[in-house]
Amino acid sequence: MPADYGITGFQAENLPILSAIFKLIPRQSKYSKEYKPDPDVLKQLKIIRELFHKCERIVIATKCRTGR
């Protein structure tokens, strides 16, 4: 969210938000009267981190679709 990068209020001149550092903020769920990171999301991110550390390389394979 823009507030996570120090931008308050919506103003078109603030777009696009291009930060030098990407912040990963896990999905949050409401508990009582406050929001906390979803425990299931944190568990999944831990698994992903462990897999990243075990591999030699990561291949990102995406399909680019054109209007043809």
C-alpha positions as CSV (number, residue, x, y, z in Angstrom):
1,M,0.0,0.0,0.0
2,P,1.2,3.6,-0.6
3,A,1.3,4.2,3.2
4,D,3.9,1.5,3.5
5,Y,6.2,3.6,1.4
6,G,5.5,6.9,3.2
7,I,2.8,8.2,0.8
8,T,-0.4,9.4,2.5
9,G,-3.5,10.3,0.6
10,F,-4.2,9.6,-3.0
11,Q,-2.7,12.0,-5.5
12,A,-2.2,11.2,-9.2
13,E,1.2,12.9,-9.2
14,N,2.5,10.2,-6.8
15,L,1.9,7.5,-9.4
16,P,3.5,5.3,-10.3
17,I,5.1,4.4,-7.0
18,L,8.6,3.2,-7.9
19,S,10.5,2.2,-4.8
20,A,14.2,1.2,-4.7
21,I,13.3,-1.4,-2.1
22,F,10.3,-3.8,-2.5
23,K,8.5,-4.5,0.8
24,L,6.8,-7.8,1.2
25,I,3.9,-7.4,3.5
26,P,2.0,-10.6,4.0
27,R,-1.8,-10.6,3.8
28,Q,-3.3,-9.6,7.1
29,S,-6.4,-10.8,8.9
30,K,-8.4,-9.1,11.5
31,Y,-8.1,-10.5,15.0
32,S,-10.2,-8.8,17.7
33,K,-9.7,-5.1,16.8
34,E,-6.3,-5.2,15.1
35,Y,-4.8,-6.7,11.9
36,K,-2.1,-9.3,12.1
37,P,-0.2,-11.3,9.4
38,D,-2.2,-14.3,8.4
39,P,-0.5,-17.4,10.1
40,D,-1.1,-19.6,7.0
41,V,0.5,-17.0,4.7
42,L,3.6,-16.8,7.0
43,K,3.8,-20.6,7.0
44,Q,3.7,-20.7,3.2
45,L,6.3,-17.9,2.9
46,K,8.6,-19.9,5.2
47,I,8.3,-22.9,3.0
48,I,9.1,-20.9,-0.2
49,R,12.1,-19.3,1.5
50,E,13.4,-22.8,2.5
51,L,13.0,-24.0,-1.1
52,F,14.8,-21.0,-2.5
53,H,17.8,-21.6,-0.2
54,K,18.0,-25.3,-1.3
55,C,18.0,-24.7,-5.1
56,E,21.0,-23.7,-7.3
57,R,18.9,-21.4,-9.6
58,I,15.4,-20.1,-10.1
59,V,13.8,-20.1,-13.5
60,I,10.9,-17.7,-14.0
61,A,8.9,-19.0,-16.9
62,T,6.0,-16.9,-18.0
63,K,3.9,-16.8,-21.2
64,C,3.7,-13.5,-23.0
65,R,0.5,-13.2,-24.9
66,T,0.2,-10.8,-27.8
67,G,-2.9,-9.5,-29.5
68,R,-2.2,-11.6,-32.7
